[in-house]
Amino acid sequence: MRYFEDVEVGSTATFGGYEVTAREIKEFGAQYDPQPFHTDDAAAAESMFGGLVASGWHTMAMCMRMITEQPDPLAALAGVGADNIRWRKPVRPGDRLHLRTEVLEKRPSETHDDRGYVTTRGEAINQDDAVAASFEVIALVKRRTHE
């Protein structure tokens, strides 16, 4: 577990491994983003994507899953924001995603001395080393001195 004091601006990490399935794409799409290119093979084939693709929000959910399962997670109290979300390449069935992250900034809380804010840039990378999505997230992180 990495606490606020353990985080170094500029540090990078690569982790995760998420296998994307057609079933999951369709289930997420049906539940949360019911557009034909997320839910129907035939309609997706006729779309500008030429086949089934994951919702961008589904891609972000996959990224969150990998963040929470990383080998050396932050002692996060909560996520407080996400900025600059970009879906750069469609995510398709059979893709295998991993994350590449870089800590951009950290600052102590001005009102609570037991926590601080850490801003991280993330990229979801597919098996061809192409960036499928990029984003910046801000996490509220515990300070070690107040465990």
N, C-alpha and C positions, 0 to 999 in steps of 0.2 A: 504494500500500500504506500503510495507516494503522497506525502502531505505538502502543504503550501511551501514550506521551507525547502523541500526536496526538489522542487520544480526549478529548472534552469531555462531562462529565455533562450531560444535558439536550438534547444534540444529537439531531436527528431526520433521517431520510432516507426517501425513497419511491423504490422501484426495482422492477425485475423486470417480467415479463410471461410468464405461463405459461398456455398454452392446454390445457385439460383435454379429453381424448378418452374416448369410451366404451371403446375398445379398451384403453387404458391402465388405466382403472378396473377392467375385467374381469380383465386380466392380473395386476395387483397384487393384486386380491381373491382370485383363484384361488391365487396363490402364498403370500400372507401373511395374508389375512383372509377366508376362504371362507364368507362369509355370503351368502345369496341376493340381498340388495339391493345387493351389490357385484359379483355375478357373472352374474346371470340377469335379462334384461329383463322377462320375464313375471312372475317372482316379485317383482321390484322394484316393478312396477306395482301389485301387490296389497299391498305393504308399507305401513307408515305414512308412508313417504317418497313414495309414488306414482310412483316411477321410480328408475332407476339412480342411485346416489350413491357417491362415493369413500369409501373407508375413511378414518377420521381419521388413521391412521398414514400413509396415502398422502398426505394433505394435508400432514402434517408433512414428509414426504420431498420434496414439491414445494417447500415453504418452504426446506428445506435447500439444494436446488438453486439457488433464487434467491439465497440468502445467499452461496453460493460463487461465483456469477457476477456479483455486484454490481459496479458500476463502480469503487468505491473500497474494496476489501475490507480487513478487519483482517489484520494479520500474525499470524494465529492459529496457535498450536502444536497446540491440541486443544480440543475441546468438553469441558467437565467437568460439565455438568448442564443440566437443563431442568426448569422448575417452572411451575406454574399453567397447564398446557395445557388449553385449553377449545375444544371444537368447537361453534361458535355457530350455524352455518348449513350445511346440507348443500351439498357441492360436487358439481356435476352436469356431465355432458358438455356441452361448449360454453362453460362458464365460463372466464373469463380472470382469473387471479389476479395480484396484485402485492403487494408488502410495504410496510408502513409500520413504521419502527422508531424507538425512542427509547432512548438510553443512560441507564440508571438509576443505575449505580454503577461505580466503578473503584477498585481497591486494589492496591498492589504486593504481590508474593509476600513472605511473611515468611521464606522459606527459600532462595529463588533470586533474586538481584538482576538477572537477565536477563529477567524476565517479570513479568506482573501479570494480574489478573483483571478482566474487563469483563462486566457484566451488562446485557443489552439486552432490552427488551420488544418483541415483534413482533406484528403483526397481518397476517393474510392477508386481503386485501380483494378482493371480486369486482368484476365490471364494473358492478354497480349501486351500488357504494360501500358494500356491506354487509360486515361483518366475518364471515368464514367461520371463522376460527380465531384464537386469541390464545395467547401463550406468553411465557415469559421464559427466556433462555438465558445461560449463563455460559461465557465463552471464556477460555482461557489465551492471552495475547497477548505477543509479543516486545516487549522494550524496545529502542528505537532505539540507545541508548547501548551496547548489547552486541551489535550486529549481527555 
